[in-house]
Amino acid sequence: MPQDSRQTYFYRLGSRAVIEAFKEKGLEVVEVTPGLTIGAVAAKESVIFLLPSYGSDIGGVVSAYDSEDKLDESAGYYSSMNKDPGPPAWRIFRKGNILLLISGRVSEEKAREYERVLKEMGEK
């Protein structure tokens, strides 16, 4: 299969669709802006969102990838930030072509609410 066909096949969800699903389920999502990742492999598209109930600069990133290799590499990059014994830098979730990062300053319970919505996407 040519590279472009594999990328098209892998790319299923857009980051904005994930944000809309969060909003539809009543989850906090504020000041959504296009995002860009620094240090990690660039996603096809990313969106940054804030969770002001946790602080003015606390939130997450939803990134959509066009290849599993790129997603795996980025997930590894962010996982490597969680090596300290304290709270994680990121709570990391993934489904299909989507990588969801929630600040480690957000409770695990709250972050799992976002994960549940992501996991439900595309399932009926």
C-alpha positions as CSV (number, residue, x, y, z in Angstrom):
1,M,0.0,0.0,0.0
2,P,1.5,3.4,-0.9
3,Q,2.4,5.7,2.0
4,D,-0.3,8.2,1.2
5,S,-3.0,5.4,1.3
6,R,-1.7,4.2,4.6
7,Q,-1.8,7.7,6.0
8,T,-5.4,8.3,4.7
9,Y,-6.5,4.9,6.2
10,F,-4.9,5.7,9.6
11,Y,-6.3,9.2,9.8
12,R,-9.8,8.7,11.1
13,L,-10.7,11.5,13.7
14,G,-9.8,15.1,13.7
15,S,-8.8,16.9,16.8
16,R,-11.7,19.4,16.6
17,A,-14.2,16.5,16.5
18,V,-12.7,15.2,19.8
19,I,-13.1,18.7,21.3
20,E,-16.7,18.9,20.1
21,A,-17.4,15.5,21.7
22,F,-16.0,16.7,25.0
23,K,-18.3,19.7,24.8
24,E,-21.3,17.6,23.9
25,K,-20.7,15.5,27.0
26,G,-20.5,18.6,29.2
27,L,-16.8,18.4,29.9
28,E,-14.9,21.6,30.5
29,V,-13.2,22.9,27.4
30,V,-12.2,26.5,27.1
31,E,-10.2,28.7,24.8
32,V,-9.6,26.1,22.1
33,T,-6.7,27.2,19.9
34,P,-4.7,25.4,17.1
35,G,-1.7,23.8,18.7
36,L,1.8,23.0,17.8
37,T,4.0,20.5,19.5
38,I,7.5,21.3,20.4
39,G,10.0,18.5,20.7
40,A,7.6,15.7,19.7
41,V,6.9,14.5,16.2
42,A,4.5,17.0,14.5
43,A,0.9,15.8,14.3
44,K,-1.2,16.4,11.3
45,E,-3.3,18.7,13.5
46,S,-3.4,19.6,17.2
47,V,-5.7,21.6,19.4
48,I,-4.9,23.1,22.8
49,F,-7.7,23.6,25.3
50,L,-7.8,25.0,28.9
51,L,-9.4,23.7,32.0
52,P,-9.7,26.9,34.1
53,S,-11.2,25.2,37.1
54,Y,-7.6,23.7,37.6
55,G,-5.8,27.0,36.9
56,S,-5.5,29.6,34.2
57,D,-2.7,27.7,32.3
58,I,-3.9,24.1,32.9
59,G,-5.4,22.1,30.1
60,G,-4.6,19.6,27.5
61,V,-3.8,18.9,23.9
62,V,-5.6,16.7,21.3
63,S,-3.4,15.7,18.4
64,A,-4.4,13.8,15.3
65,Y,-1.7,11.8,13.5
66,D,-1.6,10.5,10.0
67,S,0.6,7.5,10.8
68,E,0.9,5.1,13.7
69,D,4.6,5.5,13.8
70,K,4.4,9.2,14.3
71,L,1.7,8.7,17.0
72,D,3.9,6.1,18.8
73,E,6.9,8.3,18.7
74,S,5.0,11.3,20.1
75,A,3.4,9.1,22.8
76,G,6.9,7.9,23.8
77,Y,8.2,11.5,23.9
78,Y,5.5,12.6,26.3
79,S,5.7,9.4,28.4
80,S,9.4,10.1,28.9
81,M,8.4,13.3,30.7
82,N,6.6,11.2,33.4
83,K,9.8,9.7,34.8
84,D,9.9,11.7,38.1
85,P,8.4,10.1,41.2
86,G,6.0,13.0,41.6
87,P,2.7,13.6,39.7
88,P,3.0,13.0,36.0
89,A,3.7,15.8,33.6
90,W,0.9,14.5,31.3
91,R,-1.9,12.0,31.6
92,I,-1.7,10.3,28.2
93,F,-4.5,8.6,26.4
94,R,-4.9,7.4,22.8
95,K,-7.4,5.9,20.5
96,G,-6.9,5.2,16.8
97,N,-5.0,8.2,15.4
98,I,-5.6,10.5,18.4
99,L,-3.2,11.3,21.2
100,L,-4.9,13.1,24.2
101,L,-2.6,14.8,26.7
102,I,-4.1,16.2,29.9
103,S,-2.0,18.1,32.3
104,G,-0.7,16.0,35.2
105,R,-2.1,18.7,37.5
106,V,-5.6,17.6,36.6
107,S,-6.8,14.7,38.8
108,E,-6.6,11.3,37.3
109,E,-10.4,10.9,37.9
110,K,-11.2,14.0,35.9
111,A,-8.7,13.1,33.1
112,R,-10.4,9.7,32.8
113,E,-13.7,11.4,32.0
114,Y,-12.0,12.9,28.9
115,E,-10.6,9.4,28.1
116,R,-14.0,7.8,28.4
117,V,-15.5,10.3,25.8
118,L,-12.5,9.7,23.5
119,K,-12.9,5.9,23.8
120,E,-16.7,6.2,23.0
121,M,-16.1,8.1,19.8
122,G,-17.0,6.0,16.7
123,E,-18.6,3.3,18.8
124,K,-22.4,2.9,18.5
